[in-house]
Amino acid sequence: MVSAEAARNVVGIIGNVISFGLFLSPVPTFYRICKKKDVEEFQPYPYAATVLNCLFWILYGLPIVKPDSTLVVTINSVGLVLELIYLSIFCIFDTQNKGRKKVFLVLFGEVIFMAAIVVTTFLAFHTHEKRTLFVGVFCDIFNILMYASPLTIVKKVVTTKSVEYMPLSLSLANFLNGCVWTAYALIRFDIFILVSNGLGAFFGFLQLVLYAFYYKSTPKRGSQDVKPSEIQLSASDAASRA
């Protein structure tokens, strides 16, 4: 009989694989940027926000905060590296200097904010339970915002009766990712992973329902009609998942 710990590890590894796929979803966006040597209308803010989200989950998964959360640390460490690579590419090809300075300022602000959270965590709280509670609240806030971000396109889908800019693959991946990490949180109960990913699975389900409802009314168009800002909307929502 498979132990609960072994089952949790298997589910966590599956969650890491799906999350890794989500972290890779902006690759077409940055391939386009590299090819054109211009950031066009793309914005760096979703990636900068994901950097902060990854940092929080890495802190949460440390043994001195939440023991036995290695898989949470590994996937968010990978995500952090990828997001920093994306931002580096953005800065390199920001030829008109439209967002480079803002990227540096945002990242600097995130580092200061994160440093304050780390110092508070270790100086003000002296048990795993209190540290987990303090850091976990921040993790849930940012993770829920990340999971809900693709829902910003709902109005456009309903108005145009088209799911052209809400890719099925991303919606399905978000749903599966939420379900897997929810299962991971239930095997060894973790309220913070459960809350954000349970809501993530629900948000993903809503996107799938919307996709099914408007799929037939979606006009068939070539990819050349897609605007850069709309490509980013579908590609940049790979949030940190834990």
Backbone torsions as a table, in degrees:
resi	resn	phi	psi	omega
1	MET	NA	134.8	-177.7
2	VAL	-75.2	131.0	179.8
3	SER	-74.0	160.2	179.2
4	ALA	-62.4	-37.4	-179.3
5	GLU	-65.9	-41.6	178.6
6	ALA	-65.1	-42.5	178.9
7	ALA	-62.7	-40.5	179.2
8	ARG	-63.0	-40.5	179.0
9	ASN	-65.7	-41.1	179.1
10	VAL	-63.2	-47.1	179.1
11	VAL	-62.3	-40.5	178.9
12	GLY	-63.5	-38.0	177.9
13	ILE	-66.2	-42.2	176.5
14	ILE	-60.7	-42.9	177.3
15	GLY	-60.9	-38.2	177.4
16	ASN	-63.0	-41.6	-179.6
17	VAL	-63.9	-46.7	-179.6
18	ILE	-65.4	-43.0	179.2
19	SER	-62.8	-37.7	177.7
20	PHE	-61.6	-40.6	176.8
21	GLY	-61.8	-39.4	177.5
22	LEU	-66.0	-40.3	178.1
23	PHE	-64.1	-28.7	-179.3
24	LEU	-83.7	-9.7	-174.5
25	SER	-61.0	-26.9	176.5
26	PRO	-76.5	-2.8	-176.8
27	VAL	-53.5	-45.3	177.9
28	PRO	-58.6	-35.4	177.7
29	THR	-61.3	-46.1	-176.1
30	PHE	-80.7	-22.2	170.4
31	TYR	-64.9	-41.2	177.9
32	ARG	-63.2	-43.0	179.6
33	ILE	-61.9	-46.1	179.5
34	CYS	-63.2	-39.9	-177.8
35	LYS	-66.7	-41.0	-178.2
36	LYS	-89.1	-12.3	-177.2
37	LYS	55.3	38.7	-179.2
38	ASP	-158.3	139.4	-179.5
39	VAL	-82.2	-7.6	179.1
40	GLU	49.3	-125.4	-177.6
41	GLU	-95.7	4.0	-177.3
42	PHE	-66.7	146.5	-179.1
43	GLN	-116.0	145.0	-176.9
44	PRO	-87.0	-8.8	-169.6
45	TYR	-62.8	-39.1	178.2
46	PRO	-59.8	-35.8	-178.1
47	TYR	-75.4	-37.7	176.4
48	ALA	-64.8	-38.4	178.5
49	ALA	-65.9	-37.9	179.6
50	THR	-67.3	-32.0	175.8
51	VAL	-57.7	-47.6	-179.4
52	LEU	-64.7	-39.8	178.6
53	ASN	-61.3	-44.4	178.5
54	CYS	-61.6	-42.9	-179.3
55	LEU	-60.5	-40.9	179.6
56	PHE	-64.9	-43.0	-178.8
57	TRP	-71.0	-31.0	175.0
58	ILE	-64.8	-44.8	177.8
59	LEU	-61.6	-43.1	-178.8
60	TYR	-60.5	-39.5	-174.9
61	GLY	-82.9	-4.8	179.0
62	LEU	-64.1	143.5	-178.8
63	PRO	-55.8	-29.7	-178.6
64	ILE	-81.6	-5.1	175.0
65	VAL	-111.7	-60.3	-179.9
66	LYS	-132.0	97.3	-178.8
67	PRO	-60.1	155.7	176.3
68	ASP	61.2	40.0	178.6
69	SER	-125.9	36.9	-176.1
70	THR	-58.4	-40.0	-177.3
71	LEU	-66.6	-27.8	175.7
72	VAL	-69.0	-40.6	180.0
73	VAL	-68.0	-43.1	-174.7
74	THR	-62.8	-48.8	-175.9
75	ILE	-69.1	-35.9	-179.9
76	ASN	-76.6	-24.9	172.7
77	SER	-67.4	-43.1	176.1
78	VAL	-62.1	-45.0	179.1
79	GLY	-60.6	-41.0	179.3
80	LEU	-60.4	-45.2	179.8
81	VAL	-62.1	-45.1	-179.2
82	LEU	-63.5	-42.9	-179.5
83	GLU	-64.9	-37.5	177.3
84	LEU	-67.7	-33.8	175.2
85	ILE	-65.0	-44.6	178.9
86	TYR	-59.0	-44.4	-179.3
87	LEU	-67.3	-35.3	177.3
88	SER	-63.9	-43.2	177.7
89	ILE	-61.9	-42.4	178.8
90	PHE	-58.6	-46.6	-178.3
91	CYS	-65.1	-38.1	-179.6
92	ILE	-63.6	-41.0	-174.5
93	PHE	-101.4	11.5	174.2
94	ASP	-82.0	72.1	-170.8
95	THR	-64.4	-28.8	-179.7
96	GLN	-94.1	6.4	178.5
97	ASN	53.5	41.6	-178.0
98	LYS	-79.1	-29.6	-174.9
99	GLY	-135.9	-2.4	-175.2
100	ARG	-60.1	-47.5	-179.4
101	LYS	-64.1	-38.0	179.2
102	LYS	-64.9	-37.4	178.3
103	VAL	-61.1	-47.0	-179.7
104	PHE	-62.9	-40.6	-179.4
105	LEU	-67.4	-41.9	179.3
106	VAL	-64.4	-46.3	179.9
107	LEU	-63.9	-38.9	178.0
108	PHE	-63.1	-43.5	178.0
109	GLY	-62.6	-38.9	178.9
110	GLU	-65.7	-40.1	179.0
111	VAL	-63.4	-43.6	178.8
112	ILE	-63.3	-45.0	-179.6
113	PHE	-63.4	-44.1	-179.5
114	MET	-65.5	-38.9	178.7
115	ALA	-62.3	-39.6	178.8
116	ALA	-64.9	-39.7	179.0
117	ILE	-66.3	-42.4	179.9
118	VAL	-62.3	-47.9	-180.0
119	VAL	-61.2	-44.8	179.5
120	THR	-62.6	-42.3	-178.6
121	THR	-58.0	-45.0	-172.8
122	PHE	-90.5	-20.1	179.9
123	LEU	-96.9	-32.0	-176.2
124	ALA	-94.0	-22.0	-176.5
125	PHE	-123.6	133.1	-171.4
126	HIS	-121.8	11.2	175.1
127	THR	-129.3	157.1	177.6
128	HIS	-59.5	-40.3	-176.3
129	GLU	-62.0	-46.0	-178.3
130	LYS	-70.6	-39.2	178.1
131	ARG	-66.1	-41.5	178.9
132	THR	-61.7	-43.2	179.6
133	LEU	-62.9	-46.9	-176.8
134	PHE	-63.8	-51.3	-177.9
135	VAL	-72.4	-36.8	-176.8
136	GLY	-61.8	-35.0	178.2
137	VAL	-62.2	-44.8	177.8
138	PHE	-64.2	-41.7	179.3
139	CYS	-59.0	-44.5	-178.8
140	ASP	-65.6	-41.5	-179.8
141	ILE	-58.6	-50.2	-177.4
142	PHE	-70.8	-36.8	-179.0
143	ASN	-68.0	-39.3	178.1
144	ILE	-64.5	-41.0	177.2
145	LEU	-62.1	-39.7	179.4
146	MET	-66.7	-44.7	179.5
147	TYR	-63.3	-36.6	-175.8
148	ALA	-81.6	-15.2	-174.0
149	SER	-57.2	-37.6	178.3
150	PRO	-65.1	-17.4	-179.9
151	LEU	-70.8	-10.4	177.8
152	THR	-63.8	-18.7	-179.0
153	ILE	-88.8	-4.5	-176.9
154	VAL	-56.6	-44.3	-179.6
155	LYS	-59.1	-41.3	179.8
156	LYS	-65.7	-40.4	179.3
157	VAL	-62.7	-46.4	-178.9
158	VAL	-66.5	-41.4	-177.9
159	THR	-66.8	-44.7	-177.1
160	THR	-89.6	-9.7	-175.1
161	LYS	53.6	39.8	-177.7
162	SER	-140.0	138.9	177.2
163	VAL	-105.9	22.4	-176.2
164	GLU	-57.1	-34.7	-175.8
165	TYR	-105.0	18.1	174.3
166	MET	-128.5	83.6	-173.2
167	PRO	-59.6	136.9	179.2
168	LEU	-61.7	-39.7	-176.3
169	SER	-60.9	-41.1	-179.0
170	LEU	-70.9	-41.4	178.9
171	SER	-63.6	-42.4	179.9
172	LEU	-66.7	-41.8	179.3
173	ALA	-63.1	-41.3	177.4
174	ASN	-61.5	-42.4	-179.5
175	PHE	-64.8	-49.4	-179.1
176	LEU	-63.7	-39.1	179.7
177	ASN	-62.7	-43.6	177.8
178	GLY	-62.6	-41.0	-179.4
179	CYS	-65.6	-43.6	-177.6
180	VAL	-64.8	-46.5	-178.5
181	TRP	-71.9	-25.5	173.0
182	THR	-65.9	-44.3	177.2
183	ALA	-62.1	-41.1	178.3
184	TYR	-58.5	-42.4	-178.2
185	ALA	-71.1	-26.7	-178.1
186	LEU	-81.1	-31.0	-178.2
187	ILE	-61.8	-46.5	169.0
188	ARG	-125.1	101.6	-164.8
189	PHE	-49.6	122.7	176.5
190	ASP	-135.8	102.3	-172.6
191	ILE	-61.0	-34.9	-175.2
192	PHE	-74.7	-41.4	174.7
193	ILE	-67.5	-36.0	-178.6
194	LEU	-66.2	-48.2	-175.5
195	VAL	-61.2	-53.9	-175.7
196	SER	-67.1	-39.5	-177.6
197	ASN	-80.9	-27.7	172.1
198	GLY	-62.8	-44.9	175.6
199	LEU	-65.8	-35.8	177.8
200	GLY	-61.4	-42.3	177.4
201	ALA	-63.2	-39.1	178.6
202	PHE	-65.4	-44.9	178.1
203	PHE	-62.0	-41.5	178.2
204	GLY	-62.7	-40.0	177.5
205	PHE	-62.0	-41.4	178.2
206	LEU	-61.1	-40.4	178.8
207	GLN	-64.4	-39.6	179.5
208	LEU	-66.8	-39.6	177.2
209	VAL	-62.6	-44.8	179.1
210	LEU	-62.3	-41.1	179.6
211	TYR	-62.6	-46.3	-179.5
212	ALA	-62.6	-36.7	-176.3
213	PHE	-71.0	-38.2	-174.1
214	TYR	-105.7	3.6	-176.2
215	TYR	-60.2	-46.8	-175.7
216	LYS	-67.3	-26.8	-179.2
217	SER	-88.5	-0.5	-179.5
218	THR	-76.6	123.5	178.2
219	PRO	-67.4	142.5	179.0
220	LYS	-84.9	114.3	-178.3
221	ARG	-129.3	162.4	175.7
222	GLY	-82.9	158.3	-178.5
223	SER	-64.8	-16.6	-177.7
224	GLN	-69.5	-14.7	-179.5
225	ASP	-86.1	-7.3	-176.2
226	VAL	-81.1	128.7	179.1
227	LYS	-78.9	151.5	-180.0
228	PRO	-53.5	-42.5	-178.0
229	SER	-63.7	-31.2	-179.0
230	GLU	-78.5	-32.3	175.3
231	ILE	-63.2	-42.6	-178.9
232	GLN	-64.7	-36.7	-178.3
233	LEU	-57.7	-36.8	-179.4
234	SER	-85.2	-25.9	-171.4
235	ALA	-97.8	-19.7	-171.2
236	SER	-99.1	5.5	-175.2
237	ASP	-91.6	12.4	176.5
238	ALA	-72.7	98.6	-178.4
239	ALA	-88.7	165.3	172.6
240	SER	-64.3	133.5	-179.1
241	ARG	-123.6	139.1	175.8
242	ALA	-147.2	NA	NA
